[in-house]
Amino acid sequence: MKIMHIAQFLGIGGLEKIIFHLAIEQMRLGHEVSVYIYDWEREWVSFFRESGINVITPPLKKEGYDFSLLRRIKHDIKGQDIIHTHDLNPLMYLAPIKAMSILSKLHPKLIHTTHGLDHLENYPRSNFYEKMVSPLADQIIGVSQSVYDYYTTKLGIPKHKVHRVDNGVQIFDNKVTTELKSAKKKELCNKYNLDESKPIISNVARVVPLKDQAFLMNEISKNKNVQLLIIGPSGDEKYYKSLESLQTENCKMTGGQSGINDLLLGSDLFVSASTHEGIPVAVLEAMGISTPCLISDIPGHSIIKDKAPRSVCTYKLGSSEDFNIKLNEILSSTQKQDELAQYGKEAVINHFSVMAMNKHYLEIYKS
């Protein structure tokens, strides 16, 4: 099949990692894959291209709804078997194209994935746009039950057109040894001027209010026996600058980084304070690399715990007391850390691998 993934941005984030893993796995299976990016954030374009993925970058989208981009996309998708849009903005261009070409019966199949519902909270008009364009997709995929329920219940999309596909990550094949983790931790300490004798806690995510890195920095800055790295690019300049003022000797921000595996290997614990997730890619990556995880008890995180109860530790969202109790329980027990590492890796292998995710997508493409 000729498959084109279309996204507005190609920054460094969870959605982009899913597109990357899908493209690589689909190419491995012999499909012809391209990724189409039309807006200004293109930090990972070179990384995708260096990995052998064909990335198409038309002229930048103009302010507002760009009708010249609509015409350009209509031309550029010719010859494709599958057009796979990721999140609402690309669907707002592909749905009208689908409507215009539907009588020709030669148009590509339009598959759409919604990776989260935060756009509905942040931009109320998104509900109206979703109602207008979602029915024109041939198949819709939600990465969580809440996304699935939104389309089937609130928008009334027929259930045979809506699917739930759990996100998946690449399995880390190398054996995670004490020596490897010690070497990576030493590298982290040298790079960010950290104390090798103290635990390193990491958070990998785009820095936005939804991820609530402020909660983590406020809590961990009080505990001088641990160290926190906030790893990720800004998704909200005002919020990012407010967090920069919270930095202390034991709480540091790194900005966007490549080589996430090395950062996770060097960390003693991964934490997430997110207030909303589909299925969290960064958490799955940490689990897949045998790094213990302490995460907020939101529905997106509960999906992991429901499938593999011993794979993660959760705390009550926004609760300083519960967070610190669970944090101390994990850091004070080598046995607890080893159990979370072991069961986390097993959960990714059994439930959240790229291979399982891609298999489900291909079944939907062919349905």
Sequence and secondary structure as in RCSB ss.txt:
>XXXX:A:sequence
MKIMHIAQFLGIGGLEKIIFHLAIEQMRLGHEVSVYIYDWEREWVSFFRESGINVITPPLKKEGYDFSLLRRIKH
DIKGQDIIHTHDLNPLMYLAPIKAMSILSKLHPKLIHTTHGLDHLENYPRSNFYEKMVSPLADQIIGVSQSVYDY
YTTKLGIPKHKVHRVDNGVQIFDNKVTTELKSAKKKELCNKYNLDESKPIISNVARVVPLKDQAFLMNEISKNKN
VQLLIIGPSGDEKYYKSLESLQTENCKMTGGQSGINDLLLGSDLFVSASTHEGIPVAVLEAMGISTPCLISDIPG
HSIIKDKAPRSVCTYKLGSSEDFNIKLNEILSSTQKQDELAQYGKEAVINHFSVMAMNKHYLEIYKS
>XXXX:A:secstr
 EEEEEES   SSHHHHHHHHHHHHHHHTT EEEEEE SS  TTHHHHHHTT EEE  S   SSS HHHHHHHHH
HTTT SEEEEESHHHHHHHHHHHHHHGGGS S EEEEEE  SHHHHH TTHHHHHHHHGGGSSEEEESSHHHHHI
IIIIS   GGGEEE    B    S   HHHHHHHHHHHHHHHT  TTS EEEEES BSGGG HHHHHHHHTT TT
SEEEEES BS HHHHHHHHTT BTTEEEEES S HHHHHHT SEEEE  S  SS HHHHHHHHTT  EEEE  HH
HHHHHHH TTS EEE TT HHHHHHHHHHHHT HHHHHHHHHHHHHHHHHHSBHHHHHHHHHHHHH 
